[in-house]
Each structure stands twice: as structure tokens, then as C-alpha cells.
Amino acid sequence: MSKAVFYHAGCPVCVSAESGVAGALDPKKYEVEVVHLGEQKGRIPEAEAAGVKSVPALVMNGQTYHINFGASISDLK
Amino acid sequence: MSKAVFYHAGCPVCVSAESGVAGALDPKKYEVEVVHLGEQKGRIPEAEAAGVKSVPALVMNGQTYHINFGASISDLK
């Protein structure tokens, strides 16, 4: 089981990506953690370290995938 | 079973998104078709109609998700 972290900020683009992509991952292979960076600002450094520039973003398999564009990380600080 | 279409152009960003995201979708729920728009230019209009502006992009659940940025659709014509 691999871990996937979906970072978002509650925006409409984020909600769509969460249900449409993060929620579509193979549950036999991925455990998906959903992190709302607007409410959990303490996790912004961790997201930035993973290369997250904007939300929504999915960090998995050692890669960071920005999915469309909702908000910049800098706007969440 | 829902259909998901992954549009790409063979770029490194595309390859990463294909293996990392398109390949991670639940195989019990999604049948993923991979379309190389550089080699199948006849399918560019279909991608544009779905709202694809750049590749890699994943069209599923009636939504279009651009995953990071590899190339603009206009550069593939």
C-alpha cells in the first residue's frame, strides 16, 4: 500500500479534483490522505518541500502532480 | 465501468503523469484510454471540445484535469 497525499484549500477546483481524481485512485494500492492547507497551515512547509506550488495537488509515487489550478501556496499563508 | 481518456504528447511530464496518475486509477472503475496527440492529431478537436488546453490531461467523470504542464495543445497542431 502506497500513500498519496491530496493537498487542497476547499476551492471548487479542489473539490472537483478530490472527487474526480484522488477519489478514483485504486483503493487496493493507495491510501489517500486529504489535507486542507487553509485549515492545516502547519503542513504547508511539508507540502512545499514536496514541490507543491499550488492546490489542488497530489503527491504520490515520489512525484507531485498539480491538477488544474485553484490557489497558490503563497496565497494560503 | 467509466471511461477515462489520458491525453499526452510523449513528453517527460506526460510520461510521469501517465504512470503516476492515469496508471493509479482504480481498474475496477475506470477503463483508461491513452491518446498521444502528437501521433493522433485527428483527435485534437475532440480533446479541445473536452476543454483540454495542455497535456498531460485526464478527461474523466465529465471533467478535464490538467496535470502539471508538458505542452500546449496549440503547439501540437
Backbone of each chain as nested JSON, in Angstrom:
{
  "chains": [
    {"id": "A", "residues": [
      {"number": 1, "name": "MET", "atoms": {"N": [0.85, -1.202, 0.0], "CA": [0.0, 0.0, 0.0], "C": [0.882, 1.247, 0.0]}},
      {"number": 2, "name": "SER", "atoms": {"N": [0.631, 2.098, -0.968], "CA": [1.376, 3.357, -1.039], "C": [0.516, 4.483, -0.483]}},
      {"number": 3, "name": "LYS", "atoms": {"N": [1.199, 5.525, -0.06], "CA": [0.46, 6.67, 0.452], "C": [0.398, 7.756, -0.607]}},
      {"number": 4, "name": "ALA", "atoms": {"N": [-0.771, 8.367, -0.733], "CA": [-0.948, 9.515, -1.619], "C": [-1.508, 10.629, -0.752]}},
      {"number": 5, "name": "VAL", "atoms": {"N": [-0.972, 11.826, -0.903], "CA": [-1.488, 12.964, -0.129], "C": [-2.093, 13.969, -1.09]}},
      {"number": 6, "name": "PHE", "atoms": {"N": [-3.346, 14.275, -0.853], "CA": [-4.04, 15.253, -1.692], "C": [-4.138, 16.561, -0.903]}},
      {"number": 7, "name": "TYR", "atoms": {"N": [-3.442, 17.589, -1.402], "CA": [-3.463, 18.894, -0.738], "C": [-4.477, 19.787, -1.44]}},
      {"number": 8, "name": "HIS", "atoms": {"N": [-5.292, 20.458, -0.654], "CA": [-6.288, 21.346, -1.249], "C": [-6.571, 22.518, -0.314]}},
      {"number": 9, "name": "ALA", "atoms": {"N": [-7.498, 23.379, -0.763], "CA": [-7.848, 24.538, 0.063], "C": [-9.351, 24.783, 0.055]}},
      {"number": 10, "name": "GLY", "atoms": {"N": [-10.099, 23.744, -0.243], "CA": [-11.548, 23.869, -0.201], "C": [-12.18, 24.598, -1.383]}},
      {"number": 11, "name": "CYS", "atoms": {"N": [-11.364, 24.976, -2.363], "CA": [-11.891, 25.706, -3.522], "C": [-12.67, 24.759, -4.44]}},
      {"number": 12, "name": "PRO", "atoms": {"N": [-13.534, 25.321, -5.303], "CA": [-14.312, 24.465, -6.218], "C": [-13.426, 23.576, -7.091]}},
      {"number": 13, "name": "VAL", "atoms": {"N": [-12.32, 24.13, -7.581], "CA": [-11.408, 23.329, -8.405], "C": [-10.845, 22.165, -7.576]}},
      {"number": 14, "name": "CYS", "atoms": {"N": [-10.589, 22.459, -6.297], "CA": [-10.06, 21.425, -5.393], "C": [-11.079, 20.31, -5.168]}},
      {"number": 15, "name": "VAL", "atoms": {"N": [-12.317, 20.708, -4.953], "CA": [-13.367, 19.724, -4.673], "C": [-13.552, 18.798, -5.864]}},
      {"number": 16, "name": "SER", "atoms": {"N": [-13.509, 19.381, -7.055], "CA": [-13.645, 18.576, -8.268], "C": [-12.497, 17.584, -8.405]}},
      {"number": 17, "name": "ALA", "atoms": {"N": [-11.291, 18.05, -8.147], "CA": [-10.129, 17.171, -8.273], "C": [-10.132, 16.093, -7.196]}},
      {"number": 18, "name": "GLU", "atoms": {"N": [-10.633, 16.448, -6.017], "CA": [-10.665, 15.455, -4.941], "C": [-11.611, 14.312, -5.3]}},
      {"number": 19, "name": "SER", "atoms": {"N": [-12.815, 14.663, -5.718], "CA": [-13.768, 13.601, -6.042], "C": [-13.404, 12.911, -7.343]}},
      {"number": 20, "name": "GLY", "atoms": {"N": [-12.919, 13.698, -8.303], "CA": [-12.684, 13.13, -9.63], "C": [-11.403, 12.356, -9.787]}},
      {"number": 21, "name": "VAL", "atoms": {"N": [-10.348, 12.79, -9.127], "CA": [-9.055, 12.12, -9.321], "C": [-8.602, 11.382, -8.056]}},
      {"number": 22, "name": "ALA", "atoms": {"N": [-8.475, 12.125, -6.943], "CA": [-7.993, 11.471, -5.717], "C": [-8.928, 10.328, -5.328]}},
      {"number": 23, "name": "GLY", "atoms": {"N": [-10.229, 10.542, -5.522], "CA": [-11.201, 9.516, -5.157], "C": [-11.282, 8.367, -6.144]}},
      {"number": 24, "name": "ALA", "atoms": {"N": [-10.579, 8.513, -7.264], "CA": [-10.626, 7.477, -8.297], "C": [-9.408, 6.568, -8.27]}},
      {"number": 25, "name": "LEU", "atoms": {"N": [-8.492, 6.834, -7.348], "CA": [-7.287, 6.007, -7.269], "C": [-7.632, 4.605, -6.777]}},
      {"number": 26, "name": "ASP", "atoms": {"N": [-6.844, 3.667, -7.206], "CA": [-7.062, 2.271, -6.834], "C": [-6.951, 2.093, -5.317]}},
      {"number": 27, "name": "PRO", "atoms": {"N": [-8.048, 1.784, -4.644], "CA": [-8.011, 1.641, -3.179], "C": [-7.192, 0.445, -2.703]}},
      {"number": 28, "name": "LYS", "atoms": {"N": [-6.875, -0.45, -3.625], "CA": [-6.039, -1.596, -3.235], "C": [-4.568, -1.226, -3.217]}},
      {"number": 29, "name": "LYS", "atoms": {"N": [-4.248, -0.111, -3.864], "CA": [-2.84, 0.275, -3.944], "C": [-2.511, 1.544, -3.181]}},
      {"number": 30, "name": "TYR", "atoms": {"N": [-3.508, 2.428, -3.038], "CA": [-3.227, 3.727, -2.438], "C": [-4.124, 4.053, -1.262]}},
      {"number": 31, "name": "GLU", "atoms": {"N": [-3.479, 4.569, -0.239], "CA": [-4.197, 5.113, 0.903], "C": [-4.093, 6.624, 0.723]}},
      {"number": 32, "name": "VAL", "atoms": {"N": [-5.22, 7.288, 0.573], "CA": [-5.218, 8.717, 0.273], "C": [-5.506, 9.545, 1.522]}},
      {"number": 33, "name": "GLU", "atoms": {"N": [-4.573, 10.43, 1.835], "CA": [-4.79, 11.363, 2.933], "C": [-5.16, 12.707, 2.32]}},
      {"number": 34, "name": "VAL", "atoms": {"N": [-6.214, 13.324, 2.818], "CA": [-6.659, 14.619, 2.299], "C": [-6.285, 15.696, 3.306]}},
      {"number": 35, "name": "VAL", "atoms": {"N": [-5.515, 16.683, 2.854], "CA": [-5.038, 17.75, 3.748], "C": [-5.531, 19.111, 3.249]}},
      {"number": 36, "name": "HIS", "atoms": {"N": [-6.294, 19.785, 4.066], "CA": [-6.797, 21.13, 3.758], "C": [-5.772, 22.131, 4.282]}},
      {"number": 37, "name": "LEU", "atoms": {"N": [-4.986, 22.7, 3.374], "CA": [-3.889, 23.581, 3.804], "C": [-4.381, 24.917, 4.365]}},
      {"number": 38, "name": "GLY", "atoms": {"N": [-5.618, 25.272, 4.055], "CA": [-6.146, 26.504, 4.64], "C": [-6.42, 26.315, 6.123]}},
      {"number": 39, "name": "GLU", "atoms": {"N": [-6.807, 25.084, 6.48], "CA": [-7.128, 24.782, 7.88], "C": [-5.943, 24.175, 8.616]}},
      {"number": 40, "name": "GLN", "atoms": {"N": [-4.989, 23.634, 7.854], "CA": [-3.825, 22.994, 8.484], "C": [-2.562, 23.663, 7.952]}},
      {"number": 41, "name": "LYS", "atoms": {"N": [-2.421, 24.927, 8.313], "CA": [-1.292, 25.703, 7.785], "C": [0.052, 25.14, 8.225]}},
      {"number": 42, "name": "GLY", "atoms": {"N": [0.048, 24.424, 9.324], "CA": [1.285, 23.813, 9.816], "C": [1.852, 22.788, 8.86]}},
      {"number": 43, "name": "ARG", "atoms": {"N": [1.055, 22.368, 7.905], "CA": [1.548, 21.37, 6.944], "C": [1.988, 21.988, 5.626]}},
      {"number": 44, "name": "ILE", "atoms": {"N": [1.917, 23.326, 5.546], "CA": [2.375, 23.99, 4.32], "C": [3.859, 23.718, 4.042]}},
      {"number": 45, "name": "PRO", "atoms": {"N": [4.739, 23.79, 5.057], "CA": [6.168, 23.515, 4.785], "C": [6.394, 22.125, 4.194]}},
      {"number": 46, "name": "GLU", "atoms": {"N": [5.671, 21.169, 4.705], "CA": [5.787, 19.792, 4.193], "C": [5.364, 19.731, 2.722]}},
      {"number": 47, "name": "ALA", "atoms": {"N": [4.285, 20.438, 2.401], "CA": [3.809, 20.459, 1.016], "C": [4.83, 21.149, 0.113]}},
      {"number": 48, "name": "GLU", "atoms": {"N": [5.359, 22.269, 0.583], "CA": [6.353, 22.998, -0.21], "C": [7.599, 22.144, -0.429]}},
      {"number": 49, "name": "ALA", "atoms": {"N": [7.988, 21.402, 0.607], "CA": [9.17, 20.546, 0.483], "C": [8.954, 19.469, -0.575]}},
      {"number": 50, "name": "ALA", "atoms": {"N": [7.689, 19.087, -0.762], "CA": [7.374, 18.071, -1.776], "C": [7.241, 18.691, -3.161]}},
      {"number": 51, "name": "GLY", "atoms": {"N": [7.391, 20.021, -3.218], "CA": [7.327, 20.68, -4.521], "C": [5.957, 21.223, -4.896]}},
      {"number": 52, "name": "VAL", "atoms": {"N": [5.042, 21.245, -3.924], "CA": [3.701, 21.757, -4.21], "C": [3.747, 23.279, -4.338]}},
      {"number": 53, "name": "LYS", "atoms": {"N": [3.344, 23.79, -5.493], "CA": [3.335, 25.23, -5.759], "C": [1.92, 25.794, -5.673]}},
      {"number": 54, "name": "SER", "atoms": {"N": [0.95, 24.946, -5.942], "CA": [-0.451, 25.367, -5.928], "C": [-1.324, 24.179, -5.563]}},
      {"number": 55, "name": "VAL", "atoms": {"N": [-2.56, 24.486, -5.227], "CA": [-3.523, 23.419, -4.938], "C": [-4.635, 23.497, -5.98]}},
      {"number": 56, "name": "PRO", "atoms": {"N": [-5.299, 22.396, -6.261], "CA": [-5.075, 21.075, -5.697], "C": [-3.82, 20.394, -6.247]}},
      {"number": 57, "name": "ALA", "atoms": {"N": [-3.215, 19.573, -5.409], "CA": [-2.04, 18.824, -5.825], "C": [-2.064, 17.451, -5.155]}},
      {"number": 58, "name": "LEU", "atoms": {"N": [-1.51, 16.519, -5.883], "CA": [-1.475, 15.145, -5.399], "C": [-0.013, 14.722, -5.336]}},
      {"number": 59, "name": "VAL", "atoms": {"N": [0.441, 14.307, -4.154], "CA": [1.813, 13.845, -4.004], "C": [1.769, 12.33, -3.827]}},
      {"number": 60, "name": "MET", "atoms": {"N": [2.356, 11.645, -4.781], "CA": [2.336, 10.183, -4.74], "C": [3.454, 9.64, -5.604]}},
      {"number": 61, "name": "ASN", "atoms": {"N": [3.878, 8.438, -5.289], "CA": [4.948, 7.794, -6.054], "C": [6.18, 8.685, -6.168]}},
      {"number": 62, "name": "GLY", "atoms": {"N": [6.417, 9.516, -5.156], "CA": [7.592, 10.369, -5.17], "C": [7.486, 11.553, -6.119]}},
      {"number": 63, "name": "GLN", "atoms": {"N": [6.309, 11.763, -6.674], "CA": [6.119, 12.861, -7.605], "C": [5.023, 13.794, -7.101]}},
      {"number": 64, "name": "THR", "atoms": {"N": [5.048, 15.02, -7.599], "CA": [3.992, 15.973, -7.253], "C": [3.237, 16.341, -8.516]}},
      {"number": 65, "name": "TYR", "atoms": {"N": [1.94, 16.153, -8.461], "CA": [1.089, 16.43, -9.616], "C": [0.119, 17.553, -9.274]}},
      {"number": 66, "name": "HIS", "atoms": {"N": [0.296, 18.687, -9.939], "CA": [-0.647, 19.788, -9.772], "C": [-1.806, 19.514, -10.715]}},
      {"number": 67, "name": "ILE", "atoms": {"N": [-3.009, 19.562, -10.205], "CA": [-4.192, 19.246, -11.008], "C": [-5.009, 20.514, -11.211]}},
      {"number": 68, "name": "ASN", "atoms": {"N": [-5.022, 21.01, -12.436], "CA": [-5.645, 22.307, -12.716], "C": [-5.078, 23.335, -11.741]}},
      {"number": 69, "name": "PHE", "atoms": {"N": [-5.778, 24.436, -11.525], "CA": [-5.247, 25.456, -10.641], "C": [-6.352, 26.061, -9.792]}},
      {"number": 70, "name": "GLY", "atoms": {"N": [-6.183, 25.961, -8.479], "CA": [-7.173, 26.546, -7.575], "C": [-6.616, 27.763, -6.875]}},
      {"number": 71, "name": "ALA", "atoms": {"N": [-5.472, 27.595, -6.235], "CA": [-4.853, 28.699, -5.494], "C": [-3.36, 28.415, -5.329]}},
      {"number": 72, "name": "SER", "atoms": {"N": [-2.586, 29.492, -5.24], "CA": [-1.157, 29.34, -4.992], "C": [-0.916, 29.053, -3.527]}},
      {"number": 73, "name": "ILE", "atoms": {"N": [0.135, 28.305, -3.271], "CA": [0.518, 28.037, -1.883], "C": [0.761, 29.37, -1.162]}},
      {"number": 74, "name": "SER", "atoms": {"N": [1.376, 30.302, -1.864], "CA": [1.696, 31.583, -1.212], "C": [0.445, 32.334, -0.76]}},
      {"number": 75, "name": "ASP", "atoms": {"N": [-0.689, 32.087, -1.408], "CA": [-1.937, 32.752, -1.017], "C": [-2.585, 32.093, 0.202]}},
      {"number": 76, "name": "LEU", "atoms": {"N": [-2.052, 30.965, 0.616], "CA": [-2.649, 30.249, 1.752], "C": [-1.95, 30.55, 3.065]}},
      {"number": 77, "name": "LYS", "atoms": {"N": [-0.828, 31.262, 2.967], "CA": [-0.033, 31.516, 4.18], "C": [-0.632, 32.642, 5.012]}}
    ]},
    {"id": "B", "residues": [
      {"number": 1, "name": "MET", "atoms": {"N": [-18.437, 0.548, -15.255], "CA": [-17.092, 0.936, -15.696], "C": [-17.174, 2.29, -16.399]}},
      {"number": 2, "name": "SER", "atoms": {"N": [-16.371, 3.229, -15.957], "CA": [-16.328, 4.539, -16.596], "C": [-15.094, 4.614, -17.476]}},
      {"number": 3, "name": "LYS", "atoms": {"N": [-15.183, 5.512, -18.445], "CA": [-14.038, 5.676, -19.318], "C": [-13.245, 6.91, -18.901]}},
      {"number": 4, "name": "ALA", "atoms": {"N": [-11.942, 6.779, -18.926], "CA": [-11.058, 7.92, -18.662], "C": [-10.128, 8.002, -19.862]}},
      {"number": 5, "name": "VAL", "atoms": {"N": [-9.918, 9.201, -20.369], "CA": [-9.006, 9.364, -21.501], "C": [-7.824, 10.21, -21.057]}},
      {"number": 6, "name": "PHE", "atoms": {"N": [-6.647, 9.665, -21.219], "CA": [-5.424, 10.375, -20.855], "C": [-4.78, 10.878, -22.14]}},
      {"number": 7, "name": "TYR", "atoms": {"N": [-4.738, 12.198, -22.31], "CA": [-4.126, 12.807, -23.488], "C": [-2.71, 13.226, -23.155]}},
      {"number": 8, "name": "HIS", "atoms": {"N": [-1.777, 12.909, -24.045], "CA": [-0.397, 13.289, -23.798], "C": [0.327, 13.535, -25.114]}},
      {"number": 9, "name": "ALA", "atoms": {"N": [1.608, 13.861, -25.014], "CA": [2.393, 14.105, -26.229], "C": [3.777, 13.49, -26.114]}},
      {"number": 10, "name": "GLY", "atoms": {"N": [3.908, 12.5, -25.261], "CA": [5.18, 11.812, -25.128], "C": [6.262, 12.545, -24.361]}},
      {"number": 11, "name": "CYS", "atoms": {"N": [5.921, 13.696, -23.811], "CA": [6.909, 14.488, -23.073], "C": [7.206, 13.849, -21.706]}},
      {"number": 12, "name": "PRO", "atoms": {"N": [8.348, 14.182, -21.1], "CA": [8.682, 13.592, -19.787], "C": [7.611, 13.846, -18.728]}},
      {"number": 13, "name": "VAL", "atoms": {"N": [7.043, 15.051, -18.734], "CA": [5.976, 15.358, -17.77], "C": [4.776, 14.445, -18.016]}},
      {"number": 14, "name": "CYS", "atoms": {"N": [4.53, 14.188, -19.312], "CA": [3.405, 13.308, -19.682], "C": [3.633, 11.878, -19.206]}},
      {"number": 15, "name": "VAL", "atoms": {"N": [4.851, 11.393, -19.401], "CA": [5.172, 10.021, -19.025], "C": [5.008, 9.828, -17.516]}},
      {"number": 16, "name": "SER", "atoms": {"N": [5.464, 10.835, -16.765], "CA": [5.329, 10.768, -15.31], "C": [3.864, 10.74, -14.9]}},
      {"number": 17, "name": "ALA", "atoms": {"N": [3.056, 11.576, -15.519], "CA": [1.638, 11.619, -15.162], "C": [0.914, 10.352, -15.593]}},
      {"number": 18, "name": "GLU", "atoms": {"N": [1.35, 9.786, -16.707], "CA": [0.696, 8.56, -17.164], "C": [0.934, 7.423, -16.183]}},
      {"number": 19, "name": "SER", "atoms": {"N": [2.206, 7.24, -15.814], "CA": [2.485, 6.135, -14.896], "C": [2.0, 6.443, -13.491]}},
      {"number": 20, "name": "GLY", "atoms": {"N": [2.149, 7.713, -13.085], "CA": [1.841, 8.066, -11.706], "C": [0.384, 8.252, -11.389]}},
      {"number": 21, "name": "VAL", "atoms": {"N": [-0.367, 8.821, -12.317], "CA": [-1.769, 9.115, -12.025], "C": [-2.72, 8.236, -12.845]}},
      {"number": 22, "name": "ALA", "atoms": {"N": [-2.601, 8.31, -14.179], "CA": [-3.523, 7.515, -15.005], "C": [-3.396, 6.034, -14.668]}},
      {"number": 23, "name": "GLY", "atoms": {"N": [-2.166, 5.587, -14.409], "CA": [-1.946, 4.186, -14.097], "C": [-2.338, 3.798, -12.689]}},
      {"number": 24, "name": "ALA", "atoms": {"N": [-2.694, 4.798, -11.884], "CA": [-3.046, 4.529, -10.486], "C": [-4.553, 4.518, -10.26]}},
      {"number": 25, "name": "LEU", "atoms": {"N": [-5.309, 4.744, -11.321], "CA": [-6.769, 4.751, -11.179], "C": [-7.284, 3.347, -10.9]}},
      {"number": 26, "name": "ASP", "atoms": {"N": [-8.394, 3.301, -10.208], "CA": [-8.992, 2.029, -9.831], "C": [-9.407, 1.246, -11.085]}},
      {"number": 27, "name": "PRO", "atoms": {"N": [-8.732, 0.12, -11.355], "CA": [-9.058, -0.641, -12.571], "C": [-10.45, -1.271, -12.535]}},
      {"number": 28, "name": "LYS", "atoms": {"N": [-11.044, -1.309, -11.356], "CA": [-12.408, -1.858, -11.27], "C": [-13.445, -0.825, -11.678]}},
      {"number": 29, "name": "LYS", "atoms": {"N": [-13.032, 0.444, -11.688], "CA": [-13.992, 1.51, -12.001], "C": [-13.699, 2.213, -13.319]}},
      {"number": 30, "name": "TYR", "atoms": {"N": [-12.418, 2.235, -13.697], "CA": [-12.059, 3.012, -14.879], "C": [-11.309, 2.212, -15.932]}},
      {"number": 31, "name": "GLU", "atoms": {"N": [-11.732, 2.442, -17.161], "CA": [-11.014, 1.906, -18.301], "C": [-10.277, 3.112, -18.874]}},
      {"number": 32, "name": "VAL", "atoms": {"N": [-8.961, 3.065, -18.891], "CA": [-8.168, 4.215, -19.31], "C": [-7.684, 4.055, -20.748]}},
      {"number": 33, "name": "GLU", "atoms": {"N": [-8.03, 5.021, -21.576], "CA": [-7.521, 5.048, -22.941], "C": [-6.418, 6.095, -22.988]}},
      {"number": 34, "name": "VAL", "atoms": {"N": [-5.282, 5.736, -23.55], "CA": [-4.153, 6.661, -23.648], "C": [-4.042, 7.155, -25.083]}},
      {"number": 35, "name": "VAL", "atoms": {"N": [-4.097, 8.467, -25.271], "CA": [-4.064, 9.05, -26.61], "C": [-2.866, 9.987, -26.752]}},
      {"number": 36, "name": "HIS", "atoms": {"N": [-1.991, 9.678, -27.688], "CA": [-0.814, 10.514, -27.965], "C": [-1.22, 11.519, -29.044]}},
      {"number": 37, "name": "LEU", "atoms": {"N": [-1.455, 12.756, -28.637], "CA": [-1.966, 13.757, -29.577], "C": [-0.938, 14.18, -30.62]}},
      {"number": 38, "name": "GLY", "atoms": {"N": [0.336, 13.926, -30.352], "CA": [1.342, 14.236, -31.359], "C": [1.245, 13.246, -32.52]}},
      {"number": 39, "name": "GLU", "atoms": {"N": [0.871, 12.012, -32.2], "CA": [0.768, 10.972, -33.228], "C": [-0.65, 10.814, -33.757]}},
      {"number": 40, "name": "GLN", "atoms": {"N": [-1.613, 11.285, -32.982], "CA": [-3.013, 11.161, -33.399], "C": [-3.635, 12.551, -33.433]}},
      {"number": 41, "name": "LYS", "atoms": {"N": [-3.148, 13.358, -34.371], "CA": [-3.606, 14.74, -34.44], "C": [-5.096, 14.85, -34.751]}},
      {"number": 42, "name": "GLY", "atoms": {"N": [-5.634, 13.817, -35.371], "CA": [-7.061, 13.814, -35.68], "C": [-7.938, 13.848, -34.441]}},
      {"number": 43, "name": "ARG", "atoms": {"N": [-7.341, 13.571, -33.295], "CA": [-8.14, 13.584, -32.062], "C": [-7.99, 14.875, -31.273]}},
      {"number": 44, "name": "ILE", "atoms": {"N": [-7.218, 15.815, -31.827], "CA": [-7.068, 17.108, -31.146], "C": [-8.414, 17.833, -30.998]}},
      {"number": 45, "name": "PRO", "atoms": {"N": [-9.258, 17.868, -32.048], "CA": [-10.549, 18.557, -31.882], "C": [-11.388, 17.977, -30.742]}},
      {"number": 46, "name": "GLU", "atoms": {"N": [-11.377, 16.671, -30.632], "CA": [-12.124, 16.004, -29.543], "C": [-11.58, 16.426, -28.17]}},
      {"number": 47, "name": "ALA", "atoms": {"N": [-10.256, 16.51, -28.087], "CA": [-9.646, 16.921, -26.812], "C": [-10.004, 18.371, -26.507]}},
      {"number": 48, "name": "GLU", "atoms": {"N": [-9.923, 19.224, -27.527], "CA": [-10.253, 20.636, -27.313], "C": [-11.714, 20.796, -26.899]}},
      {"number": 49, "name": "ALA", "atoms": {"N": [-12.589, 19.999, -27.517], "CA": [-14.009, 20.075, -27.173], "C": [-14.241, 19.699, -25.713]}},
      {"number": 50, "name": "ALA", "atoms": {"N": [-13.368, 18.847, -25.185], "CA": [-13.482, 18.439, -23.781], "C": [-12.826, 19.46, -22.847]}},
      {"number": 51, "name": "GLY", "atoms": {"N": [-12.251, 20.506, -23.446], "CA": [-11.65, 21.547, -22.606], "C": [-10.172, 21.381, -22.351]}},
      {"number": 52, "name": "VAL", "atoms": {"N": [-9.536, 20.469, -23.065], "CA": [-8.103, 20.25, -22.865], "C": [-7.312, 21.406, -23.481]}},
      {"number": 53, "name": "LYS", "atoms": {"N": [-6.545, 22.087, -22.667], "CA": [-5.734, 23.224, -23.118], "C": [-4.268, 22.836, -23.249]}},
      {"number": 54, "name": "SER", "atoms": {"N": [-3.857, 21.852, -22.467], "CA": [-2.464, 21.417, -22.471], "C": [-2.424, 19.938, -22.111]}},
      {"number": 55, "name": "VAL", "atoms": {"N": [-1.268, 19.344, -22.367], "CA": [-1.072, 17.953, -21.963], "C": [0.06, 17.905, -20.938]}},
      {"number": 56, "name": "PRO", "atoms": {"N": [0.066, 16.905, -20.074], "CA": [-0.904, 15.826, -19.973], "C": [-2.231, 16.272, -19.36]}},
      {"number": 57, "name": "ALA", "atoms": {"N": [-3.299, 15.621, -19.796], "CA": [-4.619, 15.907, -19.241], "C": [-5.416, 14.616, -19.17]}},
      {"number": 58, "name": "LEU", "atoms": {"N": [-6.261, 14.576, -18.191], "CA": [-7.088, 13.4, -17.96], "C": [-8.539, 13.852, -18.029]}},
      {"number": 59, "name": "VAL", "atoms": {"N": [-9.304, 13.237, -18.917], "CA": [-10.726, 13.566, -19.029], "C": [-11.508, 12.387, -18.466]}},
      {"number": 60, "name": "MET", "atoms": {"N": [-12.218, 12.664, -17.391], "CA": [-12.98, 11.598, -16.734], "C": [-14.082, 12.212, -15.887]}},
      {"number": 61, "name": "ASN", "atoms": {"N": [-15.118, 11.444, -15.675], "CA": [-16.243, 11.921, -14.864], "C": [-16.783, 13.268, -15.361]}},
      {"number": 62, "name": "GLY", "atoms": {"N": [-16.693, 13.48, -16.668], "CA": [-17.224, 14.727, -17.214], "C": [-16.373, 15.944, -16.939]}},
      {"number": 63, "name": "GLN", "atoms": {"N": [-15.195, 15.731, -16.397], "CA": [-14.318, 16.847, -16.07], "C": [-12.98, 16.681, -16.793]}},
      {"number": 64, "name": "THR", "atoms": {"N": [-12.284, 17.795, -16.936], "CA": [-10.956, 17.75, -17.544], "C": [-9.932, 18.205, -16.512]}},
      {"number": 65, "name": "TYR", "atoms": {"N": [-8.973, 17.369, -16.283], "CA": [-7.94, 17.659, -15.29], "C": [-6.587, 17.776, -15.977]}},
      {"number": 66, "name": "HIS", "atoms": {"N": [-6.029, 18.975, -15.953], "CA": [-4.685, 19.178, -16.477], "C": [-3.722, 18.825, -15.362]}},
      {"number": 67, "name": "ILE", "atoms": {"N": [-2.764, 17.981, -15.656], "CA": [-1.829, 17.516, -14.627], "C": [-0.445, 18.074, -14.929]}},
      {"number": 68, "name": "ASN", "atoms": {"N": [0.011, 18.995, -14.105], "CA": [1.254, 19.717, -14.369], "C": [1.19, 20.281, -15.795]}},
      {"number": 69, "name": "PHE", "atoms": {"N": [2.315, 20.581, -16.388], "CA": [2.277, 21.166, -17.732], "C": [3.396, 20.599, -18.593]}},
      {"number": 70, "name": "GLY", "atoms": {"N": [3.014, 19.993, -19.703], "CA": [4.014, 19.463, -20.618], "C": [4.098, 20.289, -21.879]}},
      {"number": 71, "name": "ALA", "atoms": {"N": [2.955, 20.476, -22.543], "CA": [2.9, 21.237, -23.791], "C": [1.486, 21.741, -24.013]}},
      {"number": 72, "name": "SER", "atoms": {"N": [1.384, 22.87, -24.709], "CA": [0.072, 23.407, -25.056], "C": [-0.497, 22.625, -26.238]}},
      {"number": 73, "name": "ILE", "atoms": {"N": [-1.812, 22.534, -26.27], "CA": [-2.478, 21.898, -27.401], "C": [-2.085, 22.625, -28.686]}},
      {"number": 74, "name": "SER", "atoms": {"N": [-2.0, 23.94, -28.619], "CA": [-1.693, 24.718, -29.83], "C": [-0.312, 24.374, -30.393]}},
      {"number": 75, "name": "ASP", "atoms": {"N": [0.587, 23.9, -29.539], "CA": [1.926, 23.527, -30.013], "C": [1.942, 22.147, -30.67]}},
      {"number": 76, "name": "LEU", "atoms": {"N": [0.851, 21.435, -30.571], "CA": [0.802, 20.074, -31.133], "C": [0.187, 20.042, -32.524]}},
      {"number": 77, "name": "LYS", "atoms": {"N": [-0.354, 21.176, -32.933], "CA": [-1.053, 21.205, -34.231], "C": [-0.077, 21.3, -35.401]}}
    ]}
  ]
}
